[in-house]
Amino acid sequence: MNKWGKLISILLFLFSLFLFPTSAKAQFQGDFGSISGQVRWGTETLPSNAFIVNIVGNSTGHTNSTYDADFNTGFSLPPDTYTVTARITAGLPYGGSGPGSPLFDIGSQTVTVAEGQAVTGINFDASTVSGLVKGTFKINGVPSSGWVQFCSPVVTDPCPAQRDANNGPSYNFGGNFKLPVAPGSYRVHVTTDATNAFSAGIVPITITAGQILDLTTSTVSVPSGQNVTVSLAGIEVTFSDVTTSGFMSATVTSHPQGGQPPSQYRFLGTYYELTTTVAYTGPITVKFTYNDADVHGQESNLKLFHWDGVQWVDITLPPPDGVDTVNNIITGVTPTLSPFAIGDLLNSPPTADAGGPYQVDEGGSVGVTASGSDPENGTLTYAWDLDNNGSFETTGQSVTFSAAGLDGPITRTVAVQVTDEGGLTATDQATVEVANVAPSVGTVTAPVEPVAITNSVNAGVNFTDPGTSDTHTAVWKWGDSSTSEGTVTGGSATGSHPYTSAGVYTVKVTVTDDDGGSNQQTFQFVVVYDPNGGFVTGGGWIDSPSGAYTTNSTLTGKANFGFVSKYQQGATVPTGNTKFQFKVADLNFDSTIYDWLVVAGPNAKYKGSGTINGEGDYGFILNARDGQVNGGGGVDKFRIKIWDKATDTVVYDNQLGDSGDSEATDTIEAGSIVIHN
């Protein structure tokens, strides 16, 4: 079709549209286009007629308007470039009244429509330019119709008790309402009907684009009488004396009412606007149920505040009636109804003290205990960082620090985090001194049988060390003034030594870790004999000292002895006989067998077993010194130690308290001791 043909078609369309709108649209539909889209307020569902969409052709001047939030012009638009404008209806969708019901734009889009083209997806979001006031209005629990009126934010300006179209936009609703509102400050007036049969009060608000404000209002009938109690959800009000019945209404909102909270307090975030039409005298008791999850501090510190038009006044009843922490109810007494809010004492951080310093041995453990305080006297929780990784993973005020796997001496830092009921925290650190622990040395293993002087003595010992990364050395002292380095493998040390002289030797090993800690263990005795050496004989008596006879330590007096001990040719065990008699104690000892014999210079020592008064099994060691041998000192000396082998209990020792390998020091009173070579 040429341009003249198109022009003629358009003129015919406009003329036919004027005369026959419906038939003309159908007749020329194939040459026309359409525009469709949606108008929404965020994710909220609003009535379709909450919006109006105006479509204006830039060249043709063709217009199209719809009150449908899901709009579609149908194929009624001549080809042209159109301006599509979405607006919020401030009153019409809700039955609002004339001059007080302006419109405001959500936005505009420019759309070009070609012949036969359907343009889709022209969408608008009203939340970018408006807030949303929503709520529910109930009387005695039943949804009720009413009016919402937006008035000037200035308190001195009239916000009439009766709906007035000339004092701001007003909207009729049937129990529930959602109203897009231009950003700004208002006083919102809710009434049950146009004649103001009951007013739910005037609530000041300030709203911004994208903000949703809930102004749910509930109303309850109040009969006349004394001590009249009425309840709404989470609210209980008791009038002392109602002289004229009526209604009481509560609007619960998160929008701040009155002035700023009193110093040292924050409000829990819910404001209660209570109004009434009843005539009453005397004080009013009000109770509000709070959510303990909203309380940051100690619940017992909550306060109920009442806005008296100038300031917030604490109306909380004194303890224990003011705050019921079990049922989460706060109670106060007020002369009038007006905004109320629950105040939470501003939370201050707690203090923390990690204690210490602490001391622990490597491989061990130590308890660490923290303390803290809370300005609001709330409950505190504790968590520890015991491995200095920045994470407080061990809970409890007192916990255990383990030094397992640590190598002392070393200093470790631990930290505690103290948290109050409001989530504020404080931290503190303490040091733990991990001390080195010397290795623990076990029992030395060495020959318990006499060793011929021609053989080496092999000894070994096991040890443990809680310092698992420590290294160790060992030194053996063989009892003959010689030492040697031990061979250390893992947790054991070994050593070997050849003796050059017969004797009874005490072997000692010392194990030392790389931090200088050491411990030692002793083996008694290694007996080294010379089968080709001398033998010993003796006979006489000693003056038995006090304490020698352990059964009765007071007994003293003459004690007789006689003995012979020698190695037969090629034998490894000596032979002979030993007798000892302490007559005052009725003690008669006779040897039955010898274990070993050592002769060294003027000294002889041998060990064996025997009986007392012909019974039992007793061990004995006899030490003898020949005073006439070089180094013997010119005086013969004698010692015998006898013990019960079953219990290891000493029966007799005339040198009680001396070590088992001590030389004889008790001089004989008569007789002689002879070492034969």
Order of alpha helices (4+ residues) and beta strands (2+ residues): alpha-alpha-beta-beta-beta-beta-beta-beta-beta-beta-beta-beta-beta-beta-beta-beta-beta-beta-beta-beta-beta-beta-beta-beta-beta-beta-beta-beta-beta-beta-beta-beta-beta-beta-beta-beta-beta-beta-beta-beta-beta-beta-beta-beta-beta-beta-beta-beta-beta-beta-beta-beta-beta-beta-beta-beta
